[in-house]
Amino acid sequence: MTKGGDRLDRGLYMQNFIFKINQLILTTLMDCENTIKSRKMSAPTLVILAAGMASRYGSMKQTEGFGPSGETIMEYSIYDAIRAGFGKVVFIIRADFAEAFKAVLEPKLKGKIEIAYVFQSLDQYTEGFSIPQERTKPWGTAHALLCTKGVVNEPFAVINADDYYGQEAFVEAYTFLTTTCSEKEYCILGYELSNTLSENGTVSRGVCSLDAAGYLTTINERTKIYRKEGAGIVFEEDGIETPLQEDTRVSMNFMCFAPGFIDLCASEFKLFLEKEGQALKSEFYIPFVAGRFKALNLGAVKVIPTNAKWFGVTYKEDAPGVKASIDALVDAKVYPTNLWNNS
């Protein structure tokens, strides 16, 4: 072949090589764009339990300001969730304080994250069951979650409105929800019991037992846990005190589920009403349903350990400590002085 022919072949070869490189770049960019769109569409939801009656606190703690610019506790959770990548927040509230609740939250969150509301009331999902006339207490957290049926259709995390969980917990939750969560595997953020006590009274916690791989074997809701002088941490039931280890992993109602868990709440709620519906103070708890998910061999529940220091408002006397804890986090630059004007 002549030298001119060699140059022509090399030129055609280079043109073909450059064309293939451009095609590869274009395909990669399109894949990246589709991935970003897919992630945006499938961003997990944060569900906030805010319908409680706060009987031990004595006022509407859900909307009480604790931060330096009047932020509620749940605003710090929402802020952390947005930073982690959550796309929507669903508030479970009661209709009787919806107007006041929305007046506090909506102006701050507008344009920051998608918002939805559901109402919890005693008559929801109780078809065919006669509610005791004397009953005023809500049916509990799992019933509250059941009220989101049809509104929450994507992987979601659920938290309490009046608990501070720590920003790293939301990163852990987001990672689980976007990489691992399925209808066969859920998770609980497991807090160290010693980090979750109140100095002002007893607390309720879902006490977890784990296997060697860190998966839930059983979970029991203990409604009267406290530190007893000279005896460490105990829970009391029927007048009997039982010791608990300081590092026991407990549920603070920060859990991650696929939407099918809401259907499980529906079927289990019917059984709950049959067994305990006439008891005026019986409650249907999320940890109980998570335990049933495991007991029925429907899947596994991973307990993701966190050593974050919890704080929250169970009692009125907890409020000064909560304010001091938030001030310390602001001073440490974990949060800005005003969450929403600086985010």
Secondary structure, DSSP 4 states (H G I P E B T S, - for coil): --HHHHHHHHHHHHHHHHHHHHHHHHHHHHHHHHHHHHHHHT--EEEEE-----TTT-S-GGG---STTS--HHHHHHHHHHHHT--EEEEEE-GGGHHHHHHHHHHHHTTTSEEEEEE--TTTT-TT----TT--S---HHHHHHTTTTT--S-EEEEETTEE--HHHHHHHHHHHHHT-BTTEEEEEEEEGGGS--TTS-EEEEEEEE-TTSBEEEEEEEEEEEEETTTEEEEEETTEEEEE-TT-EEEEEEEEE-THHHHHHHHHHHHHHHHHTTSTT----HHHHHHHHHHTTS-EEEEEEE----EE-SSGGGHHHHHHHHHHHHHTTSS-SSTTT--
